Amino acid sequence: KVGQLHWGGGTPTHLTPPQLLRLFESITKHVELLPDAELGIEVDPRVTTVEQIDTLVACGFNRLSLGVQDTSRRTQEAIHRIQPFEQTLALTEAARARGVNGINYDLIYGLPHQTVESIDETLDDVLIARPDRIALYGYAHVTWVAKQQRGFERGDLPSPARRLAIFRQACERLVGSGYRWIGMDHFALPDDELSEALDGGTLRRNFMGYTTRAGTDVLAFGPSAISQLGNAFAQAEKTLPEWSEKVFADRLPTARGHWLTEDDRARSWVIGQVMCVGRVTAQDVLERFGESFLDDYVGCLDRLKPLADDGLIEMSSGFDLTVR
């Protein structure tokens, strides 16, 4: 039984409407979608048509995540992604007119030529659409992985100080416009499920990102996809040829896996508390795992002191950690 179905990690709307329907039917004939299932998909407004939206809505998709990144023409030219905001807004309105009740925009800070002023202009555009959720990711310059990044140099990127100023300006602007700060890099309107989960203490994070569904297994399909199954992780082959070879041989395309130890599970829970709740105490850990947090994590706590000195976190002597 499936509570969430998500297509992404690429651009599924490179597929035609018949291909989208075929993919959906080939999945759902093997699983049961729960009545309140969340069906989400990542779309690129540059290649997504109204016909594709009609097909997705007919299948039951109720969440769309639109890649926006930045609306500055200079930055778009540097990252080779020309996308007029009018195009993004038109697709957003078309989806809403068809009953899609969850719209997410992906933004990135730290891109080439970004400034505090330019991120303000991007947010001017974004707030016109007022998406239900906004993901604000930090740019990672990894040219050895993403070859398309080789079109610009590190010198075009904001300095660390300016990058922090851009991030701070974006956060203050979004919170000032009525969004809730969710976890580390997400924002949501007060009536969104993520906001409700934050208030109710049920917010979780997995390989899909922030989620309202706790205690579920994540089954991931496709090259490099990572599944989270009970107390284990499993990752598929990273390259398409190796992945395809195993699939067409009727074999699971798993490349590697990891069984979680007791220590793994404890640390995972602590990390989840910090990322989702913004607070963890030594008493929490003791009650849940029977461990002395101050003794078992002494090395980690020492490395947190610079963050406390910078005012990013608060730490008490008995160890209550709160993210500011």
N, C-alpha and C positions, 0 to 999 in steps of 0.2 A: 504494500500500500504506500502510495507516494503522496507526501504532503507538499513537496516543492519540486518543480521541474524548471531547470534553468539552462538556457542555451547561450553559450558565449565563450569567452576566451579566444575570440576571433570575431568575425562578422557573419553570423548566420544568414543575414539578408543578402549575401552574395548568391544565395540559392533562389531559384524562381518560385513563384507561388505553388506550382504542382510539386516541386521538390520539397518545399516546406511541409506540405500536406502529407506527402509520402513518408517523410521522416517522422512526423508526429504520429501517424497511424502505425508505423512500424514499432514505435516505442510503446504506445498505449495498448496495443493488442497483447502485450506481455505483462503489463502492470495495471493496477487499479489506482486511478487518481481519486483522492479523497474529495468529498464535496466542497471543502473549503481550501482546496489546494491552491498554492501560489504558483502561477506559471509566468516566468519572466524570461526576457530575451534581450541580448545586447544588439543594438542596431546602429548603423552608420547612416546618418541622414543624407549623406552624399549618394548612397546607392539604394536607399529604401523607398519603395513606391507605395502609393495608396492601395494598390492591389495586394501587395504583400501584407500590409496592415489588415486589410479585410480578411485575408486568409488566416492570419494569426488570431484575430478576434474570433473568427468562426471556430477555431480550435480551442478557444478558451483562454488564451493568453491575457493576463490582466496587469502585467507590469512590463514596462519598456525602459531600458537604460540606454540613453543616447550619449554617444561620445561627442563631447564639445571641445574639451581641452582648453581653448582660449579663443576669444573672438577677435583679437587684434590681427589685422592683415599682415603686419610685419612678422609677428610670431608664426602665423600660419604659413607664410612663405618659407620661413626658416625650417619648419618641421615637415614641409611638403604636405600640408593638409589644408587646402583652400576650402573653406566651408562658411559661406555667408550666413549670418545668424538668421536671416529671413528664411533660409532653407530649414534650419533647425526648428524655428518657431512654427512654420507651416506644418511640419511633420507632427510636432507636439499637438497642435490644435486638431489635426486630422485624427490622431489617436484618441484624444479626449472626446471628440464628437462621436466616436464609435464605442464609447463606454469604457475605455481603458482607464482604470481608476488609480493607477500608480505610475508616475513618471519620475525617472531619476536622470540627472545630468552628471556626467563625469567631467570634472575640471582638474587641471594639473597646474601646480605652481613650481617655479624654478625653471621654466622654459626659456629658450633664447630670447633676449631682448625684452623680457618682462620687467616691468617696474611697478611700483606701488600705484602709480597713476593708471597704468594700462590694466592692472587687475581690477581697479575700480570701474573702468569702462566695460570690461568683460562682465562684471557683476551687474552693471546697469542693464545690460542685455538680458542676462539670465533671470533677473528679478522681474522682468516683464512677463516671462513665461511662468514664473513661480512654480518650479517643479516640486513634487512632494518630497523628494530626497535629493541631496547633492553629495557626491563623493569628491573630496578635495585631496588628491594624491600628490605626493612629492615626486618630482621628476628624477629619474635615475639615469645617469649618463653611462651607458654600458654598450659602447660601440662594438665590442667583440660579440655581443649577443644580438643587438638590434642594428643591423647594418644600415638601415635607413637614417640612423643618427649621424652618419659620417658626412652629411651635407653641411654641418656647421661645426665650429670649433668650441672648445671649452671656454675660450675667451668671450664667446657670445652669451654665455650663461651668467645669471646674476651671481654676485659674490655671496658668500655665506650670510653676511649681514643683511644684504638686500633681499636675499631669499627669505630670511626670517621675517623681515619687515613686510614682505608680500603676503606671507602666510598669516601674519598677525592681522594685517589689514583685511584680508578676506574673512577671517574668523569673526572679527569684530563687526564687519559689515553684515554678515549673514545672521549672526545672533541679534544684531540690532534691527534686522528686518523680520524677526519673528521665528527664526529657525532655532531648533534645539541642537546643541552640540552633542553628537552621539559618538561615544567611544573616542577613537583617536583621529579619525579623518572623515567622518560622516556627519551630515546635518539633515534634520528632518523637521517637517511642520509638526506642530503640537498634536494634531489629530492623526498622525501617521502611526502605523503599528510599531515602528522602531521607538518612537517617543513613548508610547504606552508600555512597551517592554522595558525601557529604561526606568520608568517610574515603578513598574511592578517587580523589578529585580530579575526579570526573565530574559534579558538581553544576552545573547551568546555570539561567539565568533568561531567560524570554522574556515575551511579553505575557500568557501564561497564568499566570505566576508561576514558582515554582521547579520544576524538572523534572529527571528523570534521563536524558532523551533528548537527546543532543547531535547537531548536524549535521543537523537535520530542518527542513523547511519547515513553517510554520504557516498553514493555510488557515482563514480566519475568515469566518463567514456571519452575516448579520443586520445591522440598522442600527448604524452606528458601529464595526463590527468591524474590527480591524486585522490584516492578513495580513503574515507575515514570509517573504519568498520570496528565498532566496539573498542577493543584495546589494541588496534593495529592500524597502520597506514600502508597503502599499497600504491605505487606509482607505475603508470603504463610506460611503454617504450616512448622515448622522446621524439624519434624521427618517424616520419610517415612510412618510409619503406619497411623499417623493422616492425612497426606497429601493424601495417597491412599484412605482412608475411605471416604473422602469428594469427591474426583474425581470420584470414582466408584458409588457414590450416586448422580452423576450429579450435584454437588454443587461446587462453586468456593472454592478452598482450602485456602482462605484468613484467616490469623490468627489475623492480626491487621492492622490498617491504621492510617494515620495522614493527616489532612487538613492543608495546609500551611496558616499561617496568613500573614498579610501585613509585619510584622516584620520578619517572617521567610523568605519571598521572598527577602526582602532587604538584610538580612544577607547572604542568599544563593548567591546573586549576588556579594556581596563584596568578599566572600570566593572564588567564581569562578574567579574574577579578579585577586586575589592574586595567585591562583593556575595555571591559564592559561596565564595571561598576565604579571604577576609579578609586577603589579603596580595598585594603586587605589588612587584617590584624593578625598578630601572633596567636590570639585566642581562637580565631577562625580556623587556622591551620591545625592547632592542637585538637580542637573538637572534631575536625573532619578526618584527620590522618593520624592523630596521636603522636605528632612529632613536635619537637621544640624548634620553632622557626628560627629563633635567635641563634641556636647552636648549629642547625643543619644548613643555614643559608648565610653564615657569617661572611663568606667571601663576596656574595652578591650584595649584601647590605653595605659593605665597605665601598663597593663601586657605585652605590647610589648617592653617596655623600656629595659629590660635585653637583648632582641634580638638585639636591636640597639646598646647597649653597647658592645656586642660581635661582631659587624660588620656584622651581618647576614642580616640586613635590614637598610634602611636609612629612617628617618622621618624628615619632616620639621615642623616648628612651625604652619603653616597653614594646616598641614597634607597632604603631598604627601608621600605615602609609596611606596618604591621600594625594591623588593627582589634582593639581590646581588647574 
